[in-house]
Amino acid sequence: MDINKVDSFIIANAKNLPSDKIAIIRDKMLAADDSRFVVITSVELKSATTMFFISFFLGCFGVDRFMLGKIGSGIAKLLLGWMTLGIWYIVDLFIIMNATKKYNYEQLSLVL
């Protein structure tokens, strides 16, 4: 794949990917065929900042977990979150941004 395309993709999406995985993504993209670029760019990456605000406002209902594909823990947080006296909600506020970046990396890895 063309290095300019790869670098522009990395620059545009670096804030929503784990910093320790960017080199791996870059290497995999460079090794991929040019025809894969359309598929790679069609992956919808979630914004870590947006997910933080969703977690802040709707995290007590488990919406943040549902959006990251964690259906089981989303249901548990929805039904049992009030029993933890908000501890689960507060912990998720601290980990949601890294969890979002990890989710984006996993989604991107599926097409690479």
N, CA, C and O of each residue as an XYZ file, in Angstrom:
448
protein
N       0.849     -1.168      0.000
C       0.000      0.000      0.000
C       0.900      1.238      0.000
O       2.016      1.212      0.521
N       0.407      2.291     -0.578
C       1.157      3.531     -0.697
C       1.429      4.132      0.683
O       0.529      4.243      1.515
N       2.669      4.510      0.904
C       3.072      5.019      2.217
C       2.373      6.334      2.570
O       2.126      6.609      3.744
N       2.057      7.137      1.570
C       1.362      8.402      1.840
C      -0.054      8.165      2.341
O      -0.521      8.856      3.247
N      -0.741      7.185      1.751
C      -2.090      6.831      2.205
C      -2.046      6.313      3.641
O      -2.860      6.692      4.482
N      -1.090      5.450      3.894
C      -0.953      4.854      5.227
C      -0.669      5.932      6.269
O      -1.305      5.966      7.322
N       0.282      6.808      5.976
C       0.630      7.854      6.929
C      -0.520      8.827      7.164
O      -0.723      9.279      8.291
N      -1.270      9.152      6.124
C      -2.407     10.055      6.310
C      -3.498      9.387      7.142
O      -4.154     10.047      7.947
N      -3.694      8.092      6.954
C      -4.666      7.360      7.774
C      -4.232      7.342      9.233
O      -5.044      7.569     10.130
N      -2.961      7.073      9.466
C      -2.430      7.027     10.832
C      -2.547      8.396     11.504
O      -2.955      8.484     12.662
N      -2.196      9.450     10.797
C      -2.274     10.797     11.363
C      -3.716     11.147     11.716
O      -3.978     11.721     12.773
N      -4.644     10.804     10.837
C      -6.049     11.145     11.065
C      -6.662     10.364     12.220
O      -7.576     10.859     12.880
N      -6.175      9.154     12.474
C      -6.817      8.284     13.459
C      -5.960      7.953     14.671
O      -6.374      7.140     15.497
N      -4.804      8.538     14.805
C      -3.884      8.192     15.897
C      -4.487      8.441     17.271
O      -4.207      7.694     18.209
N      -5.302      9.466     17.407
C      -5.853      9.786     18.726
C      -6.886      8.758     19.195
O      -7.224      8.721     20.378
N      -7.386      7.929     18.284
C      -8.385      6.922     18.632
C      -7.840      5.500     18.594
O      -8.601      4.533     18.615
N      -6.520      5.383     18.539
C      -5.866      4.078     18.531
C      -4.834      4.030     19.645
O      -4.290      5.066     20.027
N      -4.552      2.828     20.179
C      -3.518      2.722     21.225
C      -2.151      3.113     20.660
O      -1.753      2.636     19.597
N      -1.449      3.969     21.366
C      -0.171      4.471     20.859
C       0.866      3.362     20.682
O       1.739      3.457     19.819
N       0.772      2.321     21.493
C       1.745      1.232     21.372
C       1.444      0.299     20.202
O       2.272     -0.548     19.867
N       0.280      0.435     19.577
C      -0.105     -0.431     18.454
C      -0.010      0.270     17.106
O      -0.217     -0.365     16.071
N       0.295      1.554     17.093
C       0.315      2.299     15.829
C       1.377      1.759     14.875
O       1.131      1.665     13.672
N       2.526      1.412     15.380
C       3.581      0.865     14.519
C       3.156     -0.468     13.902
O       3.475     -0.748     12.747
N       2.447     -1.278     14.660
C       1.956     -2.561     14.151
C       0.934     -2.326     13.045
O       0.977     -2.980     12.003
N       0.016     -1.392     13.274
C      -1.000     -1.074     12.273
C      -0.341     -0.555     11.004
O      -0.715     -0.942      9.897
N       0.640      0.321     11.171
C       1.343      0.895     10.009
C       2.028     -0.195      9.197
O       1.938     -0.202      7.969
N       2.711     -1.117      9.872
C       3.403     -2.204      9.170
C       2.422     -3.108      8.435
O       2.676     -3.509      7.299
N       1.300     -3.430      9.082
C       0.296     -4.282      8.436
C      -0.330     -3.588      7.233
O      -0.603     -4.221      6.213
N      -0.557     -2.272      7.359
C      -1.137     -1.540      6.236
C      -0.166     -1.442      5.070
O      -0.570     -1.548      3.912
N       1.110     -1.241      5.369
C       2.105     -1.177      4.297
C       2.232     -2.510      3.569
O       2.506     -2.541      2.370
N       2.034     -3.601      4.284
C       2.127     -4.926      3.670
C       0.856     -5.307      2.908
O       0.868     -6.240      2.105
N      -0.223     -4.596      3.155
C      -1.502     -4.927      2.519
C      -1.544     -4.426      1.076
O      -0.755     -3.581      0.654
N      -2.494     -4.986      0.352
C      -2.743     -4.613     -1.036
C      -3.403     -3.238     -1.104
O      -4.092     -2.840     -0.164
N      -3.205     -2.509     -2.199
C      -3.848     -1.198     -2.364
C      -5.367     -1.304     -2.380
O      -6.060     -0.364     -1.989
N      -5.882     -2.429     -2.824
C      -7.335     -2.597     -2.876
C      -7.957     -2.693     -1.473
O      -9.162     -2.488     -1.327
N      -7.175     -2.994     -0.463
C      -7.664     -3.099      0.915
C      -7.868     -1.741      1.588
O      -8.503     -1.656      2.639
N      -7.327     -0.675      0.980
C      -7.409      0.639      1.599
C      -8.854      1.089      1.798
O      -9.190      1.680      2.824
N      -9.699      0.811      0.820
C     -11.111      1.197      0.931
C     -11.770      0.457      2.083
O     -12.556      1.043      2.828
N     -11.463     -0.810      2.236
C     -12.037     -1.598      3.324
C     -11.525     -1.093      4.671
O     -12.291     -0.977      5.627
N     -10.240     -0.796      4.743
C      -9.643     -0.329      5.999
C     -10.227      1.021      6.407
O     -10.540      1.235      7.579
N     -10.372      1.918      5.458
C     -10.914      3.239      5.788
C     -12.409      3.217      6.056
O     -12.952      4.180      6.597
N     -13.081      2.138      5.688
C     -14.521      2.055      5.950
C     -14.831      1.589      7.378
O     -15.987      1.620      7.801
N     -13.810      1.161      8.118
C     -14.005      0.763      9.511
C     -14.324      2.011     10.319
O     -13.554      2.972     10.320
N     -15.460      1.994     11.006
C     -15.865      3.151     11.801
C     -15.202      3.086     13.174
O     -15.548      2.255     14.013
N     -14.254      3.974     13.376
C     -13.560      4.042     14.654
C     -14.323      4.976     15.585
O     -14.755      6.057     15.184
N     -14.481      4.551     16.811
C     -15.190      5.369     17.797
C     -14.231      6.386     18.408
O     -13.062      6.089     18.652
N     -14.738      7.571     18.647
C     -13.940      8.618     19.262
C     -13.822      8.354     20.758
O     -14.829      8.168     21.442
N     -12.606      8.337     21.256
C     -12.383      8.089     22.686
C     -12.977      9.209     23.536
O     -13.499      8.956     24.621
N     -12.900     10.427     23.054
C     -13.457     11.568     23.796
C     -14.979     11.488     23.857
O     -15.577     11.720     24.908
N     -15.595     11.163     22.739
C     -17.051     11.019     22.705
C     -17.500      9.902     23.631
O     -18.505     10.029     24.330
N     -16.750      8.808     23.632
C     -17.104      7.693     24.511
C     -16.968      8.085     25.976
O     -17.718      7.586     26.814
N     -16.027      8.968     26.304
C     -15.912      9.442     27.677
C     -17.179     10.192     28.085
O     -17.713      9.971     29.172
N     -17.658     11.073     27.214
C     -18.863     11.830     27.539
C     -20.102     10.941     27.593
O     -20.992     11.158     28.415
N     -20.158      9.942     26.718
C     -21.267      8.985     26.780
C     -21.206      8.225     28.102
O     -22.233      7.991     28.739
N     -20.010      7.846     28.504
C     -19.848      7.150     29.774
C     -20.210      8.051     30.945
O     -20.797      7.590     31.924
N     -19.866      9.327     30.854
C     -20.164     10.266     31.929
C     -21.676     10.465     32.084
O     -22.194     10.460     33.201
N     -22.378     10.638     30.964
C     -23.801     10.945     31.031
C     -24.699      9.710     31.057
O     -25.750      9.728     31.697
N     -24.298      8.639     30.371
C     -25.156      7.459     30.260
C     -24.512      6.182     30.791
O     -25.066      5.092     30.647
N     -23.347      6.324     31.403
C     -22.625      5.155     31.904
C     -23.360      4.395     32.983
O     -23.189      3.183     33.112
N     -24.176      5.083     33.758
C     -24.908      4.395     34.826
C     -25.928      3.409     34.256
O     -26.406      2.530     34.973
N     -26.265      3.549     32.965
C     -27.186      2.621     32.310
C     -26.454      1.565     31.480
O     -27.094      0.722     30.852
N     -25.137      1.604     31.472
C     -24.354      0.616     30.740
C     -24.212      0.901     29.260
O     -23.724      0.049     28.517
N     -24.623      2.074     28.811
C     -24.579      2.412     27.386
C     -23.151      2.343     26.849
O     -22.935      1.890     25.725
N     -22.183      2.784     27.635
C     -20.786      2.749     27.200
C     -20.338      1.321     26.911
O     -19.640      1.071     25.929
N     -20.733      0.405     27.750
C     -20.359     -1.003     27.551
C     -21.048     -1.595     26.322
O     -20.437     -2.340     25.557
N     -22.318     -1.259     26.142
C     -23.041     -1.745     24.964
C     -22.369     -1.267     23.678
O     -22.241     -2.030     22.721
N     -21.947     -0.019     23.656
C     -21.339      0.547     22.446
C     -19.994     -0.078     22.113
O     -19.570     -0.056     20.957
N     -19.320     -0.633     23.109
C     -18.037     -1.289     22.871
C     -18.195     -2.790     22.654
O     -17.209     -3.526     22.634
N     -19.430     -3.238     22.492
C     -19.689     -4.634     22.188
C     -19.664     -5.553     23.384
O     -19.666     -6.773     23.224
N     -19.642     -4.999     24.573
C     -19.628     -5.803     25.792
C     -21.058     -5.907     26.319
O     -21.422     -5.270     27.308
N     -21.853     -6.720     25.639
C     -23.285     -6.812     25.919
C     -23.547     -7.379     27.313
O     -24.390     -6.859     28.045
N     -22.840     -8.427     27.679
C     -23.044     -9.062     28.991
C     -22.771     -8.126     30.148
O     -23.583     -8.009     31.066
N     -21.626     -7.457     30.106
C     -21.320     -6.532     31.203
C     -22.174     -5.274     31.127
O     -22.392     -4.615     32.144
N     -22.662     -4.932     29.938
C     -23.575     -3.802     29.810
C     -24.903     -4.094     30.495
O     -25.460     -3.237     31.181
N     -25.406     -5.312     30.303
C     -26.647     -5.708     30.972
C     -26.430     -5.775     32.481
O     -27.276     -5.326     33.255
N     -25.299     -6.335     32.894
C     -25.005     -6.417     34.331
C     -24.894     -5.027     34.945
O     -25.384     -4.796     36.050
N     -24.256     -4.107     34.242
C     -24.113     -2.744     34.761
C     -25.472     -2.046     34.815
O     -25.752     -1.287     35.743
N     -26.299     -2.304     33.831
C     -27.637     -1.716     33.807
C     -28.475     -2.220     34.972
O     -29.167     -1.441     35.629
N     -28.415     -3.515     35.226
C     -29.264     -4.111     36.262
C     -28.674     -4.018     37.672
O     -29.413     -3.872     38.645
N     -27.346     -4.103     37.781
C     -26.720     -4.193     39.095
C     -25.832     -3.005     39.458
O     -25.295     -2.948     40.564
N     -25.676     -2.070     38.544
C     -24.776     -0.943     38.786
C     -25.131     -0.134     40.011
O     -24.241      0.377     40.692
N     -26.395     -0.009     40.303
C     -26.811      0.769     41.477
C     -26.387      0.092     42.770
O     -26.239      0.760     43.793
N     -26.190     -1.221     42.742
C     -25.793     -1.955     43.949
C     -24.330     -1.679     44.322
O     -23.936     -1.861     45.474
N     -23.544     -1.247     43.360
C     -22.123     -0.989     43.630
C     -21.888      0.429     44.130
O     -20.745      0.850     44.308
N     -22.967      1.158     44.355
C     -22.906      2.530     44.879
C     -22.110      3.462     43.969
O     -21.477      4.405     44.445
N     -22.140      3.205     42.682
C     -21.475      4.077     41.716
C     -20.010      3.782     41.486
O     -19.367      4.466     40.690
N     -19.462      2.784     42.159
C     -18.039      2.470     41.996
C     -17.754      1.997     40.573
O     -16.756      2.389     39.969
N     -18.638      1.151     40.044
C     -18.469      0.642     38.684
C     -18.481      1.798     37.691
O     -17.680      1.824     36.758
N     -19.379      2.747     37.887
C     -19.498      3.929     37.035
C     -18.206      4.755     37.078
O     -17.711      5.186     36.036
N     -17.669      4.972     38.260
C     -16.458      5.780     38.416
C     -15.244      5.078     37.804
O     -14.418      5.721     37.155
N     -15.136      3.783     38.005
C     -14.027      3.025     37.418
C     -14.088      3.105     35.896
O     -13.064      3.290     35.237
N     -15.287      2.967     35.341
C     -15.432      3.041     33.885
C     -15.048      4.411     33.334
O     -14.552      4.504     32.211
N     -15.265      5.459     34.093
C     -14.854      6.791     33.640
C     -13.346      6.865     33.436
O     -12.865      7.570     32.548
N     -12.606      6.135     34.260
C     -11.151      6.150     34.144
C     -10.628      5.232     33.040
O      -9.560      5.488     32.484
N     -11.355      4.177     32.716
C     -10.840      3.209     31.743
C     -11.489      3.289     30.372
O     -11.035      2.615     29.447
N     -12.535      4.091     30.208
C     -13.299      4.071     28.962
C     -12.484      4.526     27.761
O     -12.656      3.978     26.672
N     -11.616      5.493     27.919
C     -10.856      5.986     26.766
C      -9.884      4.930     26.252
O      -9.769      4.727     25.043
N      -9.186      4.256     27.163
C      -8.277      3.181     26.731
C      -9.056      1.986     26.193
O      -8.612      1.328     25.252
N     -10.206      1.703     26.780
C     -11.041      0.604     26.286
C     -11.539      0.894     24.878
O     -11.630     -0.015     24.053
N     -11.860      2.142     24.598
C     -12.307      2.533     23.258
C     -11.184      2.376     22.245
O     -11.407      1.884     21.139
N      -9.987      2.790     22.614
C      -8.844      2.652     21.713
C      -8.540      1.179     21.439
O      -8.212      0.804     20.313
N      -8.648      0.363     22.458
C      -8.430     -1.079     22.283
C      -9.501     -1.671     21.375
O      -9.199     -2.491     20.508
N     -10.752     -1.259     21.571
C     -11.856     -1.718     20.717
C     -11.588     -1.331     19.256
O     -11.770     -2.153     18.357
N     -11.160     -0.091     19.014
C     -10.857      0.358     17.657
C      -9.736     -0.468     17.037
O      -9.801     -0.826     15.861
N      -8.717     -0.769     17.821
C      -7.611     -1.594     17.322
C      -8.104     -2.989     16.941
O      -7.713     -3.528     15.905
N      -8.951     -3.563     17.768
C      -9.483     -4.894     17.468
C     -10.326     -4.877     16.199
O     -10.240     -5.801     15.390
N     -11.140     -3.839     16.013
C     -11.960     -3.742     14.810
C     -11.090     -3.558     13.563
O     -11.376     -4.131     12.512
N     -10.048     -2.771     13.684
C      -9.137     -2.549     12.565
C      -8.328     -3.814     12.260
O      -8.031     -4.097     11.100
N      -7.977     -4.563     13.290
C      -7.220     -5.804     13.093
C      -8.017     -6.853     12.334
O      -7.448     -7.693     11.637
N      -9.331     -6.801     12.471
C     -10.170     -7.762     11.755
C     -10.071     -7.602     10.237
O     -10.169     -8.589      9.508
N      -9.881     -6.389      9.757
C      -9.804     -6.160      8.310
C      -8.378     -6.142      7.784
O      -8.155     -6.221      6.575
N      -7.410     -6.037      8.692
C      -6.005     -6.079      8.251
C      -5.614     -7.514      8.146
O      -4.475     -7.819      7.793
